[in-house]
Amino acid sequence: MFTHKPLAAALLLLSACHSAPRDFTANLADWQVKADAMSLSSAPALPDASAPLDLEQALALASTQHPDLQNALYAWRRAIELVPQATALPDPVLNLGGGINPIETRNGPIDAKLALRQSFPWFGVLDSAGKVAALQAESARWALEGARRKVRRDILKSWAELAWQVAAESLMSEHLMLLQNWESVATTRYSTGNAAFADVLRLQSRISLLNERLRTLRALKTPLQSHLNRAVGATLLAGEHPLPLVIGRQPDASWGGHPSLLALEAQQNANAENIQLARLKNKPKFTVGLEHTFIGDEPMAGETSGDDATALVFGMTLPIYGARNTSRVEQAKAMLSSVRQKHIARSQELQSQWAQAVFAMDEAARRLRLHQNELIPREQQILATLEESYRTTGASFLDLTASQERLLAFETAAARAASDEIVAAAQIENLSGLSLLQ
């Protein structure tokens, strides 16, 4: 006679053997907070689509829809979802069999067999596997922070390059108008016999050259705008690109807490735990089961006719293949050594990038001060004096055009230095995580 109680009790016991780890619930809640912060619904109000965005709005837009950030966000979610998979028991196996030619027993023929079996790894395997998966999820979380910093750096760099292009185009346009004005003056002076025709020709050549440079600079705006669109992760309208204000490098800034290093440290910890997991996997695995045999009626058996039989089943694997077991542990050790070397290489790379960024920022600030405070004001005075002399007394035209060339070079160099300072500051922000721009 079949009774379902043993089988029901076994199923209930198996269902109670596993539940989601507490760390999984906490990590999932943390992920949801990040996902909500990066959703379009949480983005600040943006202007009409027909209006260009300012830098703050571009950064806000990128934080909600940049594909690299969304990719890193869901890579983290994917890693989180591996935790309950790593800590779960294998699926139980339910077997049902019936005999074509039933075997006869003293209680009657065996009509069918129903077996429920559950495999269990060695003690500590699931806990260790859960730790490995949780540490991998932590590494993915730091990768998201690294992607966020990189997106901000790329936007600031692209913005600074466009700001330089806009400033240089404006400067060249102003100087082009100045040369065209001088051409008119030189033509008038030539018509009255107070200037040489060579002065007019030199001006026309200068105007042609400056026009060509201006055309090239204007054409450069398209790829620079495209690069900014890629950095933001959306198509922006061309507009003004004022540079953010540089607060200054903070003395406690450092590259040591960069997300890429923290991600590698989490991977190191995961691989260290993976060595222990590999050792545990070399231990036996167990199988526990409940087997119920359905016995048919047998009149000759008397009172025991048709009594079903229930049995407990136990099994275990025999890890006798030493080469495979040793290889599993050595593989885990090699993975740990590889990640350690990656950490060392990344530390050296970040240290080099930090030194380059600090030098570039200080050097750009020095060049900007030199041009803004000394070279440009001085050359403006020289040019004003020479221009007045040329209009009144016929001073050297070559000195006048040479001064104009120097002033344009100084002004464009100042614009370049201002852009370079922002690029270097953005790199320092990326490395340190501290805010240097506003």
Beta strands, then each sheet from edge to edge (+ up, - down):
strand 1: 93-98
strand 2: 104-105
strand 3: 108-120
strand 4: 286-295
strand 5: 309-316
sheet 1: 1+ 3- 2+
sheet 2: 1+ 3- 4+ 5-
end
